[in-house]
Amino acid sequence: MLRNDAQPGFTVLFNEGEPLGPQRRQLARDLAASLTAAGFLPYTQGYGELYDADDVPGVYVDRRGLKMLRTPEVPSVIIETHHALDPAEVACWKRPETHASFAQAVSAGIDTWLAR
C-alpha cells in the first residue's frame, strides 16, 4: 500500500493569466484563509516546477497552463482537499462532519471574496 503521511493538507490552485488572474488569486487566498480558519491544514511542501507557492500558505500558482484554470469566463480555482496517501486524512474525509465543515469554509471564503 502506498503511504505518505509526511505531507498532509489542502491546496488551492489558480492561474494568474489575464484578464482574471488578480481575481483568481484573491479568490484562492480567501478560500485558503477560510479553510485554515476552519481548522484545515494547508499543504506547504511545494510542487516543484508545476506550481509556484503564493505568499498565503496552501495557495499555489499554476505554471502548466491547465485549461480548467485559465479558460472559464469567471474566476476559477481548484481545491485539493487532502493528500490521498495520508491514512489520517483519508479517514478524516470519510466523516460527514468534515464535509460539512469544508462546505461551510468554502462558502465563507466565497462570501469574503464577493464582499470585496
C-alpha positions as CSV (number, residue, x, y, z in Angstrom):
1,M,0.0,0.0,0.0
2,L,1.3,3.4,-1.0
3,R,1.6,5.7,2.0
4,N,2.8,9.3,2.6
5,D,1.7,10.9,5.9
6,A,4.5,13.5,5.8
7,Q,2.7,15.9,3.5
8,P,-0.9,16.5,4.7
9,G,-3.1,19.4,3.8
10,F,-5.3,21.2,1.3
11,T,-4.1,23.3,-1.6
12,V,-5.9,25.9,-3.7
13,L,-4.6,26.1,-7.2
14,F,-5.1,29.1,-9.6
15,N,-3.9,30.5,-12.9
16,E,-2.7,34.1,-12.9
17,G,-3.2,34.7,-16.6
18,E,-5.1,37.8,-17.6
19,P,-7.7,39.1,-17.6
20,L,-9.0,37.2,-14.5
21,G,-5.6,36.5,-12.8
22,P,-5.9,39.0,-10.0
23,Q,-9.5,37.9,-9.2
24,R,-8.4,34.2,-9.2
25,R,-5.5,35.0,-6.9
26,Q,-7.7,36.8,-4.4
27,L,-10.4,34.0,-4.5
28,A,-7.7,31.4,-3.9
29,R,-6.3,33.4,-1.0
30,D,-9.7,34.0,0.6
31,L,-10.6,30.3,0.3
32,A,-7.3,29.2,1.8
33,A,-7.7,31.7,4.7
34,S,-11.2,30.4,5.4
35,L,-10.1,26.7,5.2
36,T,-7.3,27.4,7.6
37,A,-9.6,29.3,10.0
38,A,-11.9,26.2,9.9
39,G,-9.0,24.0,11.1
40,F,-7.9,22.5,7.8
41,L,-4.1,22.2,7.4
42,P,-2.6,23.9,4.4
43,Y,-0.1,21.9,2.3
44,T,3.3,23.7,2.3
45,Q,5.8,21.2,0.8
46,G,5.7,22.7,-2.7
47,Y,5.1,21.2,-6.2
48,G,8.4,21.7,-7.8
49,E,8.1,23.2,-11.3
50,L,4.4,22.6,-11.7
51,Y,3.1,25.3,-9.3
52,D,4.7,28.2,-7.5
53,A,3.9,28.9,-3.9
54,D,1.9,32.0,-3.2
55,D,2.5,34.2,-0.1
56,V,-0.6,32.6,1.5
57,P,0.1,29.0,2.8
58,G,-1.8,26.4,0.8
59,V,-2.1,28.6,-2.3
60,Y,-0.2,27.7,-5.5
61,V,0.1,29.3,-8.9
62,D,-0.4,27.1,-11.9
63,R,2.6,27.0,-14.3
64,R,1.3,24.2,-16.5
65,G,-1.5,26.3,-18.1
66,L,-4.3,24.0,-17.1
67,K,-7.3,24.8,-19.3
68,M,-9.8,24.4,-16.4
69,L,-7.9,27.1,-14.6
70,R,-7.3,29.6,-17.4
71,T,-10.3,29.2,-19.7
72,P,-13.5,29.9,-17.7
73,E,-15.0,33.4,-18.1
74,V,-15.5,33.6,-14.3
75,P,-12.7,33.3,-11.7
76,S,-12.0,29.6,-11.1
77,V,-9.7,27.6,-8.8
78,I,-9.1,24.0,-7.9
79,I,-9.2,22.9,-4.2
80,E,-7.3,19.7,-3.5
81,T,-8.9,18.7,-0.2
82,H,-6.2,16.3,1.2
83,H,-3.3,14.0,0.5
84,A,-4.9,10.8,-0.7
85,L,-1.9,8.7,0.5
86,D,-2.1,10.0,4.1
87,P,-4.2,7.5,6.1
88,A,-5.2,10.0,8.8
89,E,-6.5,12.5,6.2
90,V,-8.3,9.8,4.2
91,A,-10.1,8.7,7.5
92,C,-11.0,12.3,8.3
93,W,-12.5,12.8,4.9
94,K,-14.8,9.8,5.4
95,R,-16.6,11.6,8.1
96,P,-19.7,13.7,7.2
97,E,-18.7,16.4,9.7
98,T,-15.5,17.0,7.7
99,H,-17.6,17.5,4.5
100,A,-19.9,19.9,6.4
101,S,-17.0,21.9,7.8
102,F,-15.4,22.0,4.4
103,A,-18.6,23.2,2.7
104,Q,-19.0,26.0,5.3
105,A,-15.4,27.1,4.9
106,V,-15.7,27.3,1.1
107,S,-18.9,29.2,1.4
108,A,-17.3,31.6,3.9
109,G,-14.3,32.1,1.6
110,I,-16.5,32.8,-1.4
111,D,-18.6,35.3,0.7
112,T,-15.4,37.1,1.7
113,W,-14.3,37.3,-1.9
114,L,-17.7,38.5,-3.1
115,A,-17.7,41.2,-0.4
116,R,-14.5,42.8,-1.8
